[in-house]
């Protein structure tokens, strides 16, 4: 397990490579905060303040103040961090088989706040690169403009030579969002609700009407336009129920009981949403209706499945795989009263997720050194660990056997995200030079 003193210079290399903070003193302060997160594995101020690097003994009250001051710095705002996170994430995440990168748009409620995120899908998780915050309950007429502004912010930082396909759940489709995606030049796959309207063969009708004649045994794909108005937002309407195929570890008696109980709670919730009115959700809840730029139903369904990576990342940020090893995002945000502070905490989560996921990717690589693979086999009997969980176990490995490998891995990650020297530059990038010097030493 690396100490804060060992993690700090490695994280500082990452921040310098990203250009996250131009001022040396501010970069040092932010590096200490990110290092405290990776060592303490929690966003709670109490965990951060205890793990903060300090050459001398500092009282706890002063450490709390140091953490609180970080939430007022612009280096953790989405406007500042998004371009840097986009560039770093694309340096670490290779393009998919079709040459495109999938982004997942979703939101998570943390106490009195709703956090909207756009993240790069990687290994079944997402790397947050953009976010926006609204108080909950949402102010009227703020949901859609906030989502559109978030998409525009990420699109402004996205390189034109890297194709994008965005996936989102049924809470998000709207004409303004589809226009924002069209203006950005992004592909998309969005799930529709039963009350959404579509235009097929010149006739407009709600999605619920399409389900009445749908084939429950197969997927169908039809050319369509979104909405009942002008048919300028065109795509492919995909309708189907799918076939539930459970992996072996989810087909045990205990897992099946859990799934049945969850389905019963879902039906009870649906029955109480509109008391006194007929409930048609029982007929529509099992269907999946997608509106996509993908040409076939198979491509659309395959893209949409990547949306679930966001759910796993939210779970990692809150309770972790067992409810006890996450980063406590929800209780941390629930105590905050200022929107700027909430945005800063989410920014710290995004930076920490980037670094920890890189470690998890490398420790899970088949080409990892044999001693690293031997340590990895000690963590689980099945090997089914997310990239975030692998990074967690590697950074907190108690025996110190991964100490040298972690330092080398973090150094290589910083080198990978550092921009290449400019065409007119004759000296190496200062971060690359610093990393090379430390490696040689």
C-alpha positions as CSV (number, residue, x, y, z in Angstrom):
1,X,0.0,0.0,0.0
2,X,1.4,3.3,-1.0
3,X,1.6,6.1,1.5
4,X,0.3,9.7,0.7
5,X,4.0,10.8,0.4
6,X,4.6,8.1,-2.3
7,X,1.3,8.7,-4.1
8,X,1.6,12.5,-4.1
9,X,4.4,13.0,-6.7
10,X,2.9,10.4,-9.0
11,X,-0.5,12.2,-8.9
12,X,1.2,15.5,-9.4
13,X,2.8,14.1,-12.6
14,X,-0.7,13.2,-13.8
15,X,-2.1,16.7,-13.1
16,X,0.9,18.3,-14.9
17,X,0.5,16.0,-17.9
18,X,-3.2,17.0,-18.1
19,X,-2.5,20.7,-17.6
20,X,-5.1,20.5,-14.8
21,X,-3.6,23.4,-12.8
22,X,-1.2,26.0,-14.3
23,X,0.0,27.4,-11.0
24,X,2.6,25.2,-9.2
25,X,1.3,25.8,-5.6
26,X,-2.3,25.1,-6.7
27,X,-1.2,22.0,-8.5
28,X,0.6,20.8,-5.4
29,X,-2.6,21.4,-3.3
30,X,-4.8,19.5,-5.8
31,X,-2.3,16.7,-6.0
32,X,-2.4,16.3,-2.3
33,X,-6.2,16.1,-2.4
34,X,-6.3,13.5,-5.1
35,X,-3.6,11.5,-3.4
36,X,-5.7,11.6,-0.2
37,X,-8.7,10.3,-2.1
38,X,-6.7,7.4,-3.5
39,X,-5.2,6.5,-0.2
40,X,-8.3,7.1,2.0
41,X,-10.7,5.7,-0.7
42,X,-13.4,8.1,0.4
43,X,-14.7,11.5,-0.5
44,X,-15.8,12.2,3.1
45,X,-13.9,15.3,4.5
46,X,-12.9,13.2,7.5
47,X,-11.2,10.6,5.4
48,X,-9.6,13.2,3.1
49,X,-8.2,15.3,6.0
50,X,-6.6,12.3,7.7
51,X,-4.8,11.2,4.5
52,X,-3.7,14.7,3.5
53,X,0.1,14.9,3.1
54,X,1.7,17.2,5.7
55,X,5.4,17.4,6.7
56,X,4.5,18.5,10.2
57,X,1.8,17.6,12.6
58,X,-1.4,19.6,11.8
59,X,-4.5,19.7,14.0
60,X,-7.6,18.1,12.6
61,X,-9.5,21.4,12.6
62,X,-6.8,22.9,10.3
63,X,-6.9,19.9,8.0
64,X,-10.7,20.2,7.7
65,X,-10.2,23.8,6.6
66,X,-7.7,22.7,4.0
67,X,-10.2,20.3,2.5
68,X,-13.0,22.9,2.6
69,X,-10.9,25.5,0.8
70,X,-10.5,23.1,-2.1
71,X,-14.2,23.3,-2.9
72,X,-13.8,27.0,-3.8
73,X,-11.1,26.5,-6.3
74,X,-11.9,26.7,-10.0
75,X,-9.6,23.8,-10.9
76,X,-12.4,21.3,-9.9
77,X,-15.2,23.0,-11.8
78,X,-16.6,21.2,-14.9
79,X,-15.9,24.2,-17.1
80,X,-12.2,23.9,-16.3
81,X,-11.7,20.1,-16.0
82,X,-13.9,18.8,-18.9
83,X,-11.4,19.6,-21.7
84,X,-8.5,18.1,-19.7
85,X,-10.5,15.0,-18.7
86,X,-11.6,14.4,-22.3
87,X,-8.0,14.5,-23.6
88,X,-6.7,12.3,-20.8
89,X,-9.6,9.7,-21.1
90,X,-9.1,9.5,-24.9
91,X,-5.4,8.9,-24.4
92,X,-6.2,5.9,-22.1
93,X,-9.3,4.5,-23.7
94,X,-8.9,3.0,-27.2
95,X,-11.6,3.4,-29.8
96,X,-14.1,0.6,-30.2
97,X,-14.2,-2.0,-33.0
98,X,-16.2,0.4,-35.2
99,X,-13.8,3.2,-34.5
100,X,-16.2,5.1,-32.2
101,X,-16.2,5.9,-28.5
102,X,-19.3,5.4,-26.4
103,X,-20.4,8.0,-24.0
104,X,-23.1,7.4,-21.3
105,X,-25.4,10.2,-20.1
106,X,-27.2,9.6,-16.8
107,X,-27.9,11.2,-13.4
108,X,-27.7,10.2,-9.8
109,X,-29.5,11.7,-6.9
110,X,-27.5,12.5,-3.8
111,X,-29.6,13.9,-1.0
112,X,-30.9,17.4,-2.2
113,X,-28.8,17.3,-5.4
114,X,-29.1,15.7,-8.8
115,X,-25.8,15.1,-10.5
116,X,-25.8,14.7,-14.3
117,X,-22.8,13.1,-15.8
118,X,-21.4,12.3,-19.3
119,X,-18.7,9.6,-19.1
120,X,-16.5,7.6,-21.5
121,X,-17.5,3.9,-21.3
122,X,-14.5,1.7,-20.5
123,X,-14.4,-1.9,-19.2
124,X,-18.1,-1.8,-18.1
125,X,-17.6,1.4,-16.2
126,X,-17.4,5.1,-17.2
127,X,-14.8,7.8,-16.7
128,X,-16.7,11.0,-16.0
129,X,-15.6,13.8,-18.3
130,X,-18.5,16.3,-17.9
131,X,-21.1,17.0,-15.2
132,X,-23.8,19.4,-14.1
133,X,-25.7,19.8,-10.8
134,X,-29.3,20.8,-10.1
135,X,-31.0,21.0,-6.7
136,X,-33.7,18.4,-6.2
137,X,-36.7,18.8,-6.7
138,X,-35.6,20.1,-10.0
139,X,-36.5,23.8,-10.7
140,X,-39.1,24.0,-13.4
141,X,-37.9,24.1,-17.0
142,X,-34.3,23.5,-16.0
143,X,-33.9,19.7,-16.7
144,X,-33.6,19.7,-20.5
145,X,-31.6,23.0,-20.8
146,X,-29.1,21.6,-18.2
147,X,-28.7,18.3,-20.1
148,X,-28.3,20.1,-23.4
149,X,-25.7,22.5,-22.0
150,X,-23.8,19.5,-20.6
151,X,-23.7,17.8,-23.9
152,X,-22.6,21.0,-25.6
153,X,-19.8,21.5,-23.1
154,X,-18.4,18.0,-23.7
155,X,-18.8,18.3,-27.4
156,X,-16.9,21.6,-27.4
157,X,-13.9,19.8,-25.9
158,X,-14.2,16.6,-28.0
159,X,-11.8,16.1,-30.9
160,X,-13.4,16.0,-34.4
161,X,-11.4,12.9,-35.4
162,X,-12.9,10.7,-32.7
163,X,-16.5,9.5,-33.6
164,X,-18.9,9.4,-30.7
165,X,-22.0,7.4,-29.9
166,X,-24.0,8.6,-26.8
167,X,-26.4,6.3,-24.9
168,X,-29.0,7.4,-22.4
169,X,-32.1,6.2,-20.6
170,X,-35.7,7.1,-21.2
171,X,-35.7,10.1,-18.9
172,X,-33.6,12.1,-21.4
173,X,-35.0,12.0,-24.9
174,X,-36.3,15.4,-26.1
175,X,-36.2,17.4,-29.3
176,X,-33.7,19.9,-27.9
177,X,-31.4,17.1,-26.8
178,X,-31.6,15.4,-30.2
179,X,-30.8,18.7,-31.9
180,X,-27.9,19.2,-29.6
181,X,-26.6,15.7,-30.6
182,X,-27.1,16.4,-34.2
183,X,-25.3,19.7,-34.0
184,X,-22.4,18.0,-32.3
185,X,-22.2,15.3,-35.0
186,X,-22.7,12.5,-32.5
187,X,-24.5,9.3,-33.0
188,X,-26.9,8.2,-30.3
189,X,-29.1,5.4,-28.9
190,X,-31.8,6.6,-26.5
191,X,-34.5,4.6,-24.8
192,X,-38.0,6.0,-25.3
193,X,-41.0,5.9,-22.9
194,X,-44.5,4.7,-23.8
195,X,-45.8,8.3,-24.0
196,X,-43.1,9.6,-26.4
197,X,-44.3,10.2,-30.0
198,X,-42.7,9.0,-33.2
199,X,-43.5,9.4,-36.8
200,X,-43.4,6.2,-39.0
201,X,-44.3,6.2,-42.7
202,X,-45.6,9.8,-42.3
203,X,-48.0,9.0,-39.5
204,X,-47.4,10.2,-35.9
205,X,-48.5,8.1,-32.9
206,X,-47.3,7.4,-29.4
207,X,-44.8,4.6,-28.7
208,X,-47.5,2.8,-26.7
209,X,-49.5,2.3,-30.0
210,X,-46.5,0.8,-31.7
211,X,-46.2,-1.8,-28.9
212,X,-49.8,-3.1,-29.5
213,X,-48.8,-4.7,-32.8
214,X,-45.1,-5.5,-31.9
215,X,-43.8,-9.1,-32.1
216,X,-42.8,-10.3,-28.6
217,X,-40.5,-12.9,-30.0
218,X,-38.1,-10.8,-32.0
219,X,-36.6,-7.3,-32.4
220,X,-37.7,-5.0,-35.2
221,X,-36.0,-1.9,-36.7
222,X,-38.0,0.7,-38.6
223,X,-37.1,4.0,-40.1
224,X,-38.7,6.8,-38.0
225,X,-38.6,10.4,-36.9
226,X,-38.8,11.6,-33.3
227,X,-41.9,13.5,-32.2
228,X,-45.2,14.4,-33.7
229,X,-44.1,17.6,-35.3
230,X,-41.6,18.3,-38.0
231,X,-39.9,15.1,-39.2
232,X,-36.3,16.5,-39.1
233,X,-35.0,14.2,-36.3
234,X,-34.7,10.9,-38.1
235,X,-33.3,7.6,-36.9
236,X,-34.1,3.9,-36.4
237,X,-36.9,2.9,-34.1
238,X,-36.0,-0.4,-32.5
239,X,-38.7,-2.4,-30.6
240,X,-38.3,-5.7,-28.7
241,X,-38.5,-7.5,-25.4
242,X,-35.2,-9.4,-25.6
243,X,-34.5,-12.8,-24.2
244,X,-33.4,-12.9,-20.5
245,X,-30.2,-15.0,-20.4
246,X,-28.7,-15.0,-16.9
247,X,-25.0,-15.9,-16.3
248,X,-24.4,-18.8,-14.0
249,X,-23.6,-16.7,-11.0
250,X,-26.9,-14.8,-11.3
251,X,-29.0,-18.0,-11.7
252,X,-28.4,-19.4,-8.2
253,X,-31.4,-19.8,-5.8
254,X,-30.4,-16.8,-3.8
255,X,-30.0,-14.5,-6.8
256,X,-33.3,-15.7,-8.3
257,X,-35.0,-14.9,-5.0
258,X,-33.5,-11.4,-5.0
259,X,-34.6,-10.8,-8.6
260,X,-38.1,-11.9,-7.8
261,X,-38.3,-9.6,-4.7
262,X,-36.9,-6.7,-6.8
263,X,-39.5,-7.3,-9.5
264,X,-42.3,-7.4,-6.9
265,X,-41.1,-4.1,-5.4
266,X,-41.0,-2.7,-8.9
267,X,-44.6,-3.7,-9.6
268,X,-45.7,-2.3,-6.3
269,X,-44.0,1.0,-7.1
270,X,-45.7,1.2,-10.5
271,X,-49.1,0.4,-9.0
272,X,-48.8,3.4,-6.6
273,X,-47.5,6.0,-9.1
274,X,-50.9,7.0,-10.4
275,X,-53.5,5.9,-7.8
276,X,-57.1,6.1,-9.0
277,X,-56.1,5.9,-12.7
278,X,-55.7,2.9,-15.0
279,X,-52.1,1.7,-15.0
280,X,-50.7,0.6,-18.4
281,X,-47.2,0.0,-17.2
282,X,-47.7,-3.7,-16.7
283,X,-48.2,-4.0,-20.5
284,X,-45.3,-1.7,-21.4
285,X,-42.6,-2.2,-18.7
286,X,-41.1,-5.3,-20.3
287,X,-40.6,-3.7,-23.7
288,X,-37.5,-1.9,-24.8
289,X,-38.0,0.9,-27.4
290,X,-34.9,2.6,-28.7
291,X,-34.4,5.5,-31.0
292,X,-31.0,5.3,-32.6
293,X,-28.7,6.4,-35.4
294,X,-27.5,2.8,-35.7
295,X,-28.8,1.2,-38.9
296,X,-29.7,-2.2,-37.4
297,X,-31.5,-3.4,-34.3
298,X,-28.5,-5.5,-33.2
299,X,-26.1,-2.5,-33.4
300,X,-28.6,-0.3,-31.4
301,X,-29.1,-2.9,-28.7
302,X,-25.4,-3.6,-28.4
303,X,-24.7,0.2,-28.0
304,X,-27.5,0.6,-25.5
305,X,-26.2,-2.1,-23.2
306,X,-23.1,0.0,-22.6
307,X,-25.3,2.4,-20.6
308,X,-25.3,0.1,-17.6
309,X,-21.6,1.0,-17.0
310,X,-22.9,4.2,-15.5
311,X,-24.9,2.3,-12.9
312,X,-21.8,0.5,-11.8
313,X,-19.7,3.7,-11.6
314,X,-22.4,5.3,-9.5
315,X,-22.4,2.3,-7.2
316,X,-18.6,2.5,-6.9
317,X,-18.8,6.2,-6.0
318,X,-21.3,5.5,-3.3
319,X,-21.2,2.2,-1.5
320,X,-18.9,0.1,-3.7
321,X,-19.5,-3.6,-4.5
322,X,-20.7,-4.5,-1.0
323,X,-22.1,-1.2,0.3
324,X,-19.0,-0.5,2.4
325,X,-16.0,0.1,0.1
326,X,-17.3,2.9,-2.1
327,X,-16.2,6.5,-2.0
328,X,-19.3,7.8,-0.1
329,X,-20.4,10.3,-2.8
330,X,-24.0,10.4,-1.6
331,X,-23.4,11.2,2.1
332,X,-20.7,13.7,1.2
333,X,-22.9,15.7,-1.2
334,X,-26.0,15.4,1.0
335,X,-24.2,17.6,3.6
336,X,-23.3,20.4,1.2
337,X,-25.4,23.5,0.7
338,X,-23.6,25.2,-2.1
339,X,-23.8,24.1,-5.7
340,X,-20.2,25.1,-6.4
341,X,-19.0,22.8,-3.6
342,X,-21.0,19.9,-5.0
343,X,-19.5,20.4,-8.5
344,X,-16.0,20.5,-6.9
345,X,-16.6,17.2,-5.1
346,X,-17.8,15.6,-8.3
347,X,-14.7,16.9,-10.1
348,X,-12.5,15.3,-7.4
349,X,-14.4,12.0,-8.0
350,X,-13.8,12.3,-11.8
351,X,-10.0,12.8,-11.3
352,X,-9.7,9.9,-8.8
353,X,-11.8,7.6,-11.0
354,X,-9.5,8.4,-14.0
355,X,-6.3,7.4,-12.0
356,X,-7.8,4.4,-10.2
357,X,-9.4,3.0,-13.4
358,X,-6.0,3.2,-15.2
359,X,-4.4,1.2,-12.3
360,X,-7.3,-1.3,-12.5
361,X,-6.9,-1.7,-16.3
362,X,-3.2,-2.4,-15.9
363,X,-3.5,-4.8,-13.0
364,X,-6.1,-6.8,-15.0
365,X,-4.1,-6.8,-18.2
366,X,-3.1,-10.4,-19.3
367,X,0.4,-9.1,-20.0
368,X,0.9,-7.9,-16.4
369,X,4.0,-9.3,-14.7
370,X,3.6,-12.7,-13.1
371,X,4.0,-11.5,-9.5
372,X,1.2,-8.9,-10.2
373,X,-1.1,-11.7,-11.6
374,X,-0.3,-13.8,-8.5
375,X,-1.4,-11.0,-6.2
376,X,-4.5,-10.4,-8.3
377,X,-5.6,-14.0,-8.0
378,X,-5.7,-13.5,-4.2
379,X,-8.5,-11.0,-4.4
380,X,-11.4,-13.2,-5.6
381,X,-12.2,-16.8,-6.5
382,X,-14.0,-15.9,-9.7
383,X,-11.9,-13.1,-11.1
384,X,-15.0,-11.0,-11.7
385,X,-13.8,-7.6,-10.5
386,X,-14.6,-4.3,-12.1
387,X,-11.8,-2.1,-13.4
388,X,-12.5,0.3,-10.5
389,X,-12.5,-2.5,-7.9
390,X,-9.2,-3.9,-9.3
391,X,-7.7,-0.4,-8.9
392,X,-9.0,-0.2,-5.4
393,X,-7.4,-3.5,-4.3
394,X,-4.1,-2.6,-6.0
395,X,-3.9,0.8,-4.3
396,X,-4.8,-0.6,-0.9
397,X,-2.8,-3.9,-1.1
398,X,-1.5,-4.2,2.4
399,X,1.7,-6.2,2.0
400,X,3.5,-3.7,-0.2
401,X,4.2,-6.3,-2.9
402,X,2.7,-4.0,-5.6
403,X,4.5,-0.8,-4.4
404,X,7.2,-0.7,-7.2
405,X,4.8,-1.8,-9.8
406,X,2.2,0.8,-8.8
407,X,4.8,3.6,-9.0
408,X,5.9,2.4,-12.5
409,X,2.3,2.0,-13.7
410,X,1.3,5.5,-12.5
411,X,4.4,6.9,-14.2
412,X,3.5,5.2,-17.5
413,X,0.0,6.6,-17.2
414,X,1.2,10.1,-16.8
415,X,3.5,9.7,-19.8
416,X,0.6,8.3,-21.9
417,X,-1.7,11.3,-21.2
418,X,1.1,14.0,-21.6
419,X,0.7,15.9,-24.9
420,X,3.5,15.4,-27.4
421,X,6.0,18.2,-27.9
422,X,4.8,20.9,-30.3
423,X,6.3,20.9,-33.9
424,X,8.4,23.9,-33.1
425,X,9.5,22.8,-29.7
426,X,13.1,21.6,-29.2
427,X,12.9,20.8,-25.5
428,X,10.8,17.9,-24.1
429,X,7.5,18.5,-22.3
430,X,8.3,19.5,-18.7
431,X,6.2,16.8,-17.3
432,X,7.7,14.2,-19.5
433,X,11.2,15.4,-18.5
434,X,10.3,15.3,-14.8
435,X,8.9,11.8,-15.2
436,X,11.9,10.6,-17.1
437,X,14.3,12.1,-14.5
438,X,12.4,10.4,-11.6
439,X,12.3,7.1,-13.5
440,X,16.1,7.2,-14.2
441,X,16.7,8.0,-10.5
